[in-house]
Amino acid sequence: MSTSAPRSHRRPHVPAGRAAAPREPVDYAKIGRCSVRRRARGMTHTGAAAALEEAELQQHMDRHREDLAGDERGPAEVAEWTRIVQLLATFGGTYDPDTDTMVQDELAADAERERAKQLENDKRRQEEEAEAARRAALAADVLRHALLRTLARTGLLDSLSEDEQAAVNRLPDSDPAAALAVNALLARAHEAGTGLRPGAAS
């Protein structure tokens, strides 16, 4: 048997409890196919057939390994070597994944999925930013109305100049913390001036 083809170095699955969970499930079959395609680049039918025999032997030797129970990569590698051998038997020459129609179709599908995922992520980010802006605007409006109510209670609202009114309108947007503090100070000053205990109704 030829030993020209490199052996497969498949790693056993790591139990989920011993490794951090990935964002997406690992596609071990896809990893196996990609590994085979890289190794098969430039091989003739003879070389690919030898590599297939090697992969089948490895799969046979691994059949009793408990850490490879349910392994997807090994069978996927054997299947991909089989496909490449059949491809070279039909068309001859050497294997090139860049001209392999199936490989290019898979790459195009991967790129389309990635593009769709990016669009979805962009849409979700825009929605989150819009919601944050809406909440910020709502908070500013609440503060503005609170300030106006407090000014009305003190009797100062009707006496504000245009510049003062504009400043009251701007303050919740420019400095929400200052607007909150001013509102509390106005309320305390009004309560002190009218002899009300803090928090009592006027």
C-alpha positions in Angstrom: 0.0 0.0 0.0 1.3 3.5 -0.9 2.2 5.8 2.0 2.4 8.9 0.0 -0.7 10.4 1.4 -0.5 12.0 4.8 -2.4 10.3 7.6 -5.5 11.9 9.1 -4.9 13.5 12.5 -8.4 13.6 13.8 -8.9 14.9 17.3 -11.5 13.3 19.6 -14.6 15.3 20.5 -14.2 17.3 23.7 -17.1 16.8 26.0 -19.3 19.9 26.2 -18.8 20.3 29.9 -15.0 20.6 29.5 -14.9 23.2 26.9 -16.5 26.6 26.4 -19.6 26.4 24.2 -19.0 27.9 20.8 -21.3 30.4 19.4 -22.2 28.0 16.6 -22.0 24.2 16.6 -18.7 22.9 15.1 -19.3 21.2 11.8 -16.8 18.4 12.0 -17.9 16.9 8.7 -17.1 20.2 7.0 -13.8 20.4 8.6 -13.0 16.9 7.4 -14.0 17.7 3.8 -11.9 20.9 3.8 -8.9 19.0 5.1 -9.2 16.4 2.4 -9.5 19.0 -0.3 -6.3 20.8 0.9 -4.4 17.5 1.0 -5.7 16.4 -2.4 -4.7 19.5 -4.3 -2.3 18.4 -7.1 -2.9 14.7 -6.6 -3.5 12.4 -9.5 -6.0 9.6 -9.5 -3.4 7.2 -8.2 -2.4 9.4 -5.3 -6.0 10.1 -4.4 -6.8 6.4 -4.5 -3.9 5.7 -2.1 -5.2 8.4 0.2 -8.7 6.9 0.2 -7.3 3.5 1.1 -5.4 5.2 4.0 -8.5 7.0 5.2 -10.5 3.8 5.1 -7.9 1.9 7.1 -7.8 4.7 9.6 -11.6 4.6 9.9 -11.4 0.9 10.4 -8.8 1.2 13.2 -10.8 3.9 14.9 -14.1 2.0 15.0 -13.7 0.7 18.6 -12.4 4.0 20.1 -15.0 5.3 22.6 -13.8 8.9 22.3 -14.7 8.8 18.6 -18.1 7.4 19.0 -20.5 9.4 16.9 -17.5 11.0 15.1 -18.6 12.8 11.9 -15.2 13.9 10.6 -13.8 10.4 9.8 -16.7 9.2 7.6 -16.8 12.6 5.9 -13.2 12.3 5.0 -13.7 8.9 3.5 -16.7 10.1 1.6 -14.8 13.1 0.2 -11.8 11.0 -0.8 -14.2 8.6 -2.6 -15.8 11.5 -4.4 -12.4 13.0 -5.5 -11.2 9.6 -6.7 -14.3 9.2 -8.8 -13.9 12.7 -10.1 -10.3 12.1 -11.2 -11.3 8.8 -12.7 -13.8 10.6 -14.9 -11.9 13.7 -15.9 -8.2 12.7 -15.3 -5.5 15.2 -14.6 -4.7 16.5 -11.0 -7.2 17.6 -8.4 -7.8 21.3 -8.0 -10.5 22.5 -5.5 -10.5 25.8 -7.3 -12.1 24.1 -10.3 -14.2 21.6 -8.4 -17.8 22.6 -9.0 -19.1 21.2 -5.8 -16.5 23.0 -3.7 -17.2 26.3 -5.5 -20.9 25.9 -5.0 -20.3 25.3 -1.3 -18.1 28.3 -1.0 -20.7 30.5 -2.7 -23.4 29.2 -0.3 -21.2 29.9 2.7 -20.6 33.4 1.4 -24.3 34.0 1.0 -25.1 32.7 4.5 -22.4 35.0 5.9 -23.8 37.9 4.0 -27.3 37.2 5.3 -25.9 36.8 8.8 -24.1 40.2 8.5 -27.3 41.9 7.3 -29.2 40.4 10.2 -26.6 41.6 12.6 -26.6 45.1 11.1 -30.4 45.2 11.3 -30.4 44.1 14.9 -27.7 46.6 15.8 -29.7 49.4 14.1 -32.8 48.4 16.0 -31.0 48.4 19.3 -29.5 51.8 18.6 -32.9 53.2 17.6 -34.4 51.7 20.8 -31.6 53.3 22.9 -32.2 56.6 21.2 -35.9 56.3 21.7 -35.4 55.6 25.4 -33.0 58.4 25.8 -35.4 60.8 24.1 -38.2 59.5 26.3 -36.1 60.0 29.4 -35.3 63.6 28.4 -39.0 64.3 27.8 -39.9 63.0 31.2 -37.3 65.2 32.8 -38.5 68.2 30.8 -42.1 67.7 31.8 -41.0 67.3 35.5 -39.1 70.5 35.4 -42.1 72.3 33.8 -44.4 70.9 36.4 -42.1 72.0 39.3 -41.8 75.5 37.8 -45.5 75.7 37.5 -45.9 74.7 41.1 -43.5 77.4 42.2 -45.3 80.0 40.0 -42.1 80.7 38.1 -43.1 79.1 34.8 -45.1 82.1 33.5 -42.4 84.5 34.4 -39.6 82.8 32.5 -38.0 84.7 29.7 -37.6 83.2 26.3 -33.9 82.4 27.0 -34.7 80.8 30.3 -37.5 78.7 28.7 -35.0 77.6 26.0 -32.5 76.7 28.7 -35.1 74.6 30.5 -35.9 72.8 27.3 -32.3 72.1 26.5 -31.1 71.0 29.9 -32.6 67.5 29.9 -31.0 66.7 26.6 -27.6 68.2 27.3 -27.2 67.2 31.0 -29.9 64.9 32.3 -28.2 64.6 35.7 -28.2 68.4 36.1 -31.8 68.6 35.0 -32.7 66.1 37.7 -30.7 68.0 40.3 -32.3 71.4 39.4 -35.7 69.8 39.5 -35.1 68.5 43.0 -33.6 71.8 44.2 -36.6 73.8 42.9 -39.0 71.4 44.6 -37.1 71.7 47.9 -36.9 75.4 47.7 -40.6 75.7 47.0 -41.4 73.4 49.9 -39.2 75.4 52.2 -40.6 78.7 51.1 -44.2 77.6 51.6 -43.5 75.8 54.9 -44.4 72.3 53.5 -42.5 69.3 54.8 -40.5 67.6 52.0 -42.7 65.4 49.8 -46.0 66.9 50.9 -48.5 68.1 48.3 -48.7 71.8 47.7 
